[in-house]
Amino acid sequence: DDIRALGTCFGITNDGLCMTARHVIDDVVNTSTEQEKERTLTSEEGYFGALYVSDRIDPDTGHFVGGILPMNKIFVNGNLDIALIHLKLPVDTRNGEQLRFPALPLKSRMPMVGENVFGMGYHLMSWTSQNDFRTQVAQTYSATKGVIEEVHFPKRDQFLLHFPCFRTSARFDAGMSGGPVFIFEEMAEGTSLAVGGVVCSSLGADEEGKHTSYVSMIGPAFGIALEATGPNGLVSKQFLWDFVEGGAVVADLTEFSCRRLPDQVAMNFGANRTLV
C-alpha cells in the first residue's frame, strides 16, 4: 500500500540486466552479511521494480512508452557496493515483441586522479496513487560534474567504504545512488566516454561549498556471480566477466585484464593491483 522511490539504476545489456548500488537493494533486502547472493523477492517482501521510461511515444496517447518493470533476480557480492538486477522486458502490446533496452558501455581500468567525471541520476521522486489504479510519478533529473581527487584500492576503510572506490568533487543528491558515473578520457581518435563507477555516497558541502562524494569502481563488479540460461534451458553459474567476454556487456578493457578460474575470476588493474 506504500510506494517508495529508492535510487537509480542503468542498463548494461539490451535484455534487461541493470546495475545499481548494493545499498539501494539493502533498503528492501538485507544483503550485507553474505559474500555472494542471488535472490528472487517473495510476495511477503513486497514488489520490487524499476520505473522505465523510453524515448518512444505511444501514437494513441502521445505519452512516452514505459512503466514499472518487475525485477526477476538480484545479484550482489558482499564485498562491493554494486548490485546487478535483471528486469523483465516490456512487451509492445501491438505486436507482442519485447522492447530492447539501451545499454551503457563500461570502463574497467583503475580511475586516475585529475580525470573528469560526469554523474547522473534521479532525486526528489514522488508517487501519487489515483482512484483509477494509475500512479503518477514526479521525478527530478540531476546531472553533476567534477574531478577525481583520490583513488582507494582495495578499499578506503574497514567499515564504511570497504571496497574499491574513488573520491570526487562532484555533487551527489539523495536518490542518485546507483546512477552511472562517466569518466572522460582524451584519446588520439577523440574523447572516450564510458561508465567508470556507480554513485555511492556524499558527505555534502563544506563551509566553502566544496562537495566530497564517493564512487564505486566498475571493474571489480566483473567478479559478481549470477545465473545464465543457455539455449538448452539449463541454468549455470556465471560471472559478469563472462558476459563481458562474450560481448553481451560492452566494456573498455584498456589497462585491465581478467582470468577466468573455475569458481572465481582474477582481475588485474596493473602495478601489481589484483582482485579475486
Secondary structure, DSSP 8 states (H G I E B T S, - for coil): ---------EESSTTSEEEE-HHHHTTTS--TT-SEEEE---GGG---EEEEEEEEE-TTT--EEEEEEEEEEEEEETTSS-EEEEE---B-TTT--B-------EE-S---TT-EEEEEEEEEEEEEE-TTS-EEEEEEEEEEEEEEEEEESS-S-SSSS-SSEEEES----TT-TT-EEEEEEEETTEEEEEEEEEEEEEEEE-TTS-EEEEEEESGGGGG-EEEEE-TTS-EEEEEHHHHHHHTSS-EE-TT-EEEE-SS-EEEE-STT-EE-
